[in-house]
Amino acid sequence: MAKKATATTKKAGKPKAPTARSAKAKPARRGAPPKAAAAKPPKVAPGELVTLLDFVRYAVSRFAEAGVVFAHGTTDPIAEAVFLIGETLHLHPDQFEMFASARVTAREAAAILGLIERRIAARLPAAYLVNKIYMRGVQFYVDERVIVPRSYIGELLDSHFDGGDTSLIDAPEAVERVLDLCTGSGCLAILAAYAFPNATVDAVDLSKDALAVATRNVAEHRLDDRVSLYHGDLFGPLGDEHYDLIITNPPYVDADGMASLPAECRAEPAMAFDGGDDGLTIIRRILAEAKDHLTPDGGLLCEVGRCRPQIEDEFPQLPLLWLDSEDSEAEVFWIAAGDL
């Protein structure tokens, strides 16, 4: 089923909704340096902001003024504003363009302005403020117990595991067992269940709090019969189970990165970021143990952020295939079971 890793794959992902950014936070991807927020937000007189686009422009200006950081499902202030305004008005991201020129009621305007100012004052990820995030257009519940989902793997499941010309497997229908390590909110396990219709998915996390959120998401997507959640350390709770595909977005931020995380990222569980001194503590273990849990034709899909140089220095013998997405270059690798 799995194909050998031979070369870097260039970008071939499907278009995503404008608010569905998928990347684990990295200190280099920031907005302007944080500034002290104004003691009082500027007053907006009735009728000054009329349409949804008016409020987007206002939010972008306020975010820029306050030095808000964007790394939690949106890539920039426009996408962040669209996400927050859409959620306030109960609009799915795909509906925003349709209503962009629509007028906002006074009550809606007050709610939008309040959420914009709360985003600035609290320095919390926007997803925590509305308890919601979208990946590949699919809705998930999130709160402070889990890292805000933003993995590139969701896009890669669409672009490289669909049985097409760029696919790393022959057919998604042939995948029968999938493992999601460090599952967090369970979003990748759920997306995998959708991507591989005949597969059962096991998902593991060390955090009981994260698994509580994952349990809610699995239930809301009615996948209890196909997605099983396990509490434990990586492969520990799985015994000698074997899988056609292992996906994982493990902690990979190094010590320097942990020390310089912006306030929004520090609001998330530190264990979801902390990859040890060089960022590879968990990744080393996954590479060492994955071969014992893969079927002969299986493979490992692992997100590692900007750790490619360190990994290639330490594991030059591994023929890793580095994959690109719409928003990333070589931050996820694929390796077939036979090459581990």
N, C-alpha and C positions, 0 to 999 in steps of 0.2 A: 504493500500500500504506500509506504513512505518513499519519497524520492531522495536521492543523495544530494548533499549540499555541495554545490560546485562553484557558485559565483554570487556576487551581490545582485539582488533583484532591485530594479528601479521602481519608481512609484507607479502603482496600478490599482489603487483603492477606489472604492465607489464614493461619489459625493456624499457628504454628511450634512445634516441639518446645521444651520449657522451657529447654534448654541451647543452642539454636541462635540466639543473638543475632547480628545482622549490622550492625555499625557500625564504621567506622574510628575509632580512638581519638581523643578530643578531650580536652584538659586539663580542661575543665569537668565532665566526667562521671567523677567520682572517688568513692572511698569516703572514710572519715575521713582526716584528715591522718596521714601515716605516723608511726608510733611505733617506738621501738626494741623489737625483738622480745626476748622474755624469753631470758635466757642459756640456760635449760633449759626445755623444754616441760613443762607440768604432767603429772604421772603419772596414768595412767588405770588403775585397778585392774580386774582381770578381773571381768566381770559388771556393771560400772557402765554400759557402753554395750552394748546388746543388738541392737537392730534397725537397719536402714538409716536410719530416721528419727532414731534416737538419734545416729547419727554425723553426720547432716546438722545437727542442732541444735548439736552440739559444734563442728563445723567453722565454722558461722556465728559462734559466740561467739569462737572463736580468731581468725577473720579480722577481726572487729570490734575485738578487743583489739589486734591488730597493725597495723591501718590498711591492710589490703590493698586494692589498687586493682582495679576490675573494668571492663575495657574490651576484652576479647579473646575475644568469642564468648559471654560471659555478662554480664548487666546488673547482677547483685546477688549478695550472698554466698550466698543460697539456691541460685540456679542454678549458681553456681560449685561449691558443695559437692556438689550432685546430679551434676554433670558428673564431678568427680574420683572420687567414690565409685562411680558407675556404671562408669567406665572401669577402676577397680581390680578390680571384680567382673565385668568383661566383659559389661556390660549396655548395650544400646543405650538412648539417652535415652527412647525410647517405651516401654521395658520397666520403667522405674524405679517408676512408680506401682503396677504389678502386684506388685512385690516389696518395697514400702516397709516393710511390717511384718514382713518375713522376718528371721530371726536371722542373725547374722554369726559365722563361725567365728573361733577365736582367731588363726589364721594370717591370715585376711582382715582382721581387726581391726588387726593389727600393720601390714599393708600400707597400710591406709587411713590410720591415724594417721601413719605415716611420710611419706605423700604430702602430707597436710595440713601437716605441719611443714616439709617441703621447699618447699612453695608459699610459706610465710611467710618462710623463711630466705633462699631464693634470689631472691625477687622476680622470678621469671620468669612469663610467661603460662602458665596452666594447660595450654594446648595444647602448649607445648614440653615439658612434663613427661611427657606421654603420647603425644607425636607424633601427635596426632589432633585434628580439629575436625569439627563437623557444620554444614553449611549446607543449609537446607530439608530436613533429615533425611538428607542425603547425606554420606557420610564422605569425608574427605580427609586425606592425610598432610601434616604440617607439621614444620618444625624451624627453627632460628635463622637459616637462610638466607633466609627469607621472612617478610613481615609475616603475622601471624595473620589469616586471612580473616574479614571481618565486614562485607561490603558490603551495603547495602540493595538493591542491584540484583538480587540473587538473588530476593528476595521480589517485586520489581516485575516480573520476567519472568513470574512466575506470575499476578500480579493485573492487569497492564496489557498483556500481549502474548499473551493466550490466545484472542483472537477473540470474547470476550464483550462485554457492554454497555459496560464501561469500557476496552476494549482500544484501544490506539493503532495497531493494525494490523488488517487485515481477517481474516487467518487465519495462524496460525503455520506451517501447511504451505506457505504461499507464500514464506516466507523461505528463500532459497537460499544466501546468503553472509553470514557474521557476522564482525566483527572485534572482538577484545578487546585494548585497549591497556593497557599496564602490568599484565600478567596475573598477575604474582607466582606463586603456587602453581598457577595454572591453573584455579582453582575456578569462576570465572565463565564461562570458555570451556567448561568441561565442563557446567555447568548450562545454558548456551545450547544446547549440542548436544542435551541432553535436551528442552529447551523447543521447539526447532525441528527436528523429526525429518528434514526433507529438506535441512537446511543443512550446509555445510562451514564450519568455524570456523578462522580464523587468529588467533593470539595472539602478542603482541609484548611483550618486556621488555628493558630495558637491562642487567639483571643476569644473568650466566651462572649464578650460584648459584641464583637464583630459577628459571631455566629448567630446571635439573637437577631441582628439586623438581616443577615442572610436568610434566616428562617422566615422572617416576614416577607422578604422579596420572593422567595421560592413559593410560598403560599399564595401571594398575590398573583403570581404568574401561573398558578395551578400546575406546578411541576413537581409536587411532592412525590409522585410515583416514579419520577425519572432522575431527580437530583437528590443525592444523599449528602448530608453535612456531617463532618467529623471534627472533633476537637482534639488537637494534638500538634506535635512538632513535625512538620513536613511529612515524610512517609511513615512516621511512627505508628499511627493508628490503623494502617492499611494492611498489615501483615504481609503476605506474599502476593497481593493482588497485582495483576498486570493490565496495562492499558494500551489502546491503539494510539492515543495522543495524550501527552501531558502538556498543559499550558500553565504558565506561572508568571506573575508580576510581583516578584519578591522585593523585600527592602534592598535598596542598592545605593543609598546616599552615604558618602564617606564622612569621616569625622569633620573635615573642613566644611563640607556642605551642611551638615547638621548644625554646626555653630553659626551658620549664616542664613538659616531659613528665615523667610519673611514672616511677619506676624500671622498672616492667614494660614500658612503651613504649620506654624507652631500650635495652632488651634486643633490640629489633627493629631491622632494617636502617633506618638513618636516611634513606637515599635514598627509601624507600617513603613517608615522611611529608613530606619537605622540599619545600614549594611556593614557596620564595623569600621575599623580604621581606614580601609581602602575601598569599602563598598562591596567587597566580594565574599564576605563571611558566609552568607546564606547561599549565594550562587555556587560557591565551591562545593558545598554539600549536595546541592541539587545535581550538579554535573557528576559527582562521585556516585550518587545513589540511583539516579534515574534509570540507568541501564538495567537494574534489577527489577524494575517495575514496568518495563515496556515490552510489548509483544515484538517478535522478530522484525515485523514490518512497520513498527510504530516509530514515533519521533517526538522530540521535545521542542516546544516553542516557548522561548524565555525572553522576557523584557529586562534589559539591563541598563537603561538610561545611557549615560555617556561613559560607560565602563569598557567599551570595546578595546581601547588600547591596553588596559591592564589585563583583560581576559586573553587577548591574543599573545601578549608577552608571556603569560603564565601557562597557557594551553596551546602552544604552537602546533601541536600534533593533531588538534581537532579541526576537521574541515567544516567550520561553521559557515552557514549561509546567512548573510546579514540582509535583513529585509527593510525596505523603506515604506513609509505610509505617506499620507498627504501632509502631515505635520512633522514627520521625523525622518532622519536618515541614519540607518544602521544602529538603531537602538533596541532592536529585537533580533534574536538569532534563531535559526532552525537547525537541528541536527538529527539525522536518522539514527535509529537505535543501533544499527550495525556499525556506526562510526564512533559511538561512545566508548 
